[in-house]
């Protein structure tokens, strides 16, 4: 997902800024995970709808394929 953000901007300065932002977000995730583990000590399972939304956000091609199964079929004949 972070790579898509970096690819979406036109110039190198913007790409560098977007990459730095993505790296900062990764650090935030690590810190929050450590906080939950060490201070709270319990995890709640991800609800199925949220899990599907996260999967679709990180793999948009799969989301499209799920919405339109025709994309998964091939018209090529095997060799």
C-alpha positions as CSV (number, residue, x, y, z in Angstrom):
1,X,0.0,0.0,0.0
2,X,2.8,2.4,0.8
3,X,4.4,1.7,-2.5
4,X,1.2,2.8,-4.3
5,X,1.4,6.1,-2.5
6,X,5.0,6.6,-3.5
7,X,4.2,5.7,-7.1
8,X,1.2,8.1,-7.3
9,X,3.3,11.3,-6.9
10,X,5.2,12.7,-9.9
11,X,8.5,14.0,-8.6
12,X,11.4,12.6,-6.5
13,X,10.9,15.1,-3.7
14,X,7.3,14.0,-3.3
15,X,8.2,10.4,-3.5
16,X,10.8,10.9,-0.8
17,X,8.3,12.6,1.4
18,X,5.6,9.9,0.8
19,X,8.1,7.2,1.6
20,X,9.1,8.9,4.9
21,X,5.4,9.2,5.8
22,X,4.9,5.5,5.1
23,X,7.9,4.6,7.3
24,X,6.6,6.8,10.1
25,X,3.2,5.0,9.9
26,X,5.0,1.7,10.2
27,X,6.7,2.8,13.3
28,X,3.4,4.0,14.8
29,X,1.9,0.5,14.1
30,X,4.9,-1.1,15.9
31,X,4.6,1.2,18.9
32,X,0.9,0.7,19.2
33,X,1.2,-3.1,18.9
34,X,3.8,-3.0,21.7
35,X,1.6,-0.8,23.9
36,X,-1.4,-3.1,23.4
37,X,0.7,-6.2,24.2
38,X,2.6,-4.8,27.2
39,X,0.1,-2.4,28.8
40,X,-3.3,-3.7,27.9
41,X,-2.4,-7.3,27.5
42,X,-5.4,-8.4,25.5
43,X,-6.4,-8.4,21.9
44,X,-9.9,-8.4,20.4
45,X,-10.3,-10.4,17.1
46,X,-10.9,-8.4,13.9
47,X,-14.5,-8.6,12.8
48,X,-15.0,-10.3,9.5
49,X,-16.2,-7.1,7.7
50,X,-13.2,-5.1,8.9
51,X,-10.8,-8.0,7.8
52,X,-12.4,-8.0,4.3
53,X,-12.1,-4.2,4.1
54,X,-8.4,-4.3,5.1
55,X,-7.8,-7.1,2.6
56,X,-9.5,-5.2,-0.2
57,X,-7.5,-2.0,0.6
58,X,-4.2,-3.8,0.5
59,X,-5.0,-5.9,-2.6
60,X,-7.4,-4.0,-4.8
61,X,-7.0,-6.4,-7.7
62,X,-8.4,-9.2,-5.4
63,X,-11.3,-6.9,-4.4
64,X,-12.1,-6.4,-8.1
65,X,-11.9,-10.1,-8.7
66,X,-14.2,-10.9,-5.8
67,X,-16.7,-8.4,-7.1
68,X,-16.4,-9.7,-10.7
69,X,-15.5,-13.4,-10.9
70,X,-15.2,-13.1,-14.6
71,X,-11.8,-11.5,-14.1
72,X,-10.5,-14.8,-12.8
73,X,-11.3,-16.8,-15.9
74,X,-8.8,-17.3,-18.7
75,X,-9.5,-17.5,-22.4
76,X,-6.1,-18.9,-23.2
77,X,-5.8,-22.6,-24.0
78,X,-2.9,-24.3,-22.2
79,X,0.1,-25.3,-24.3
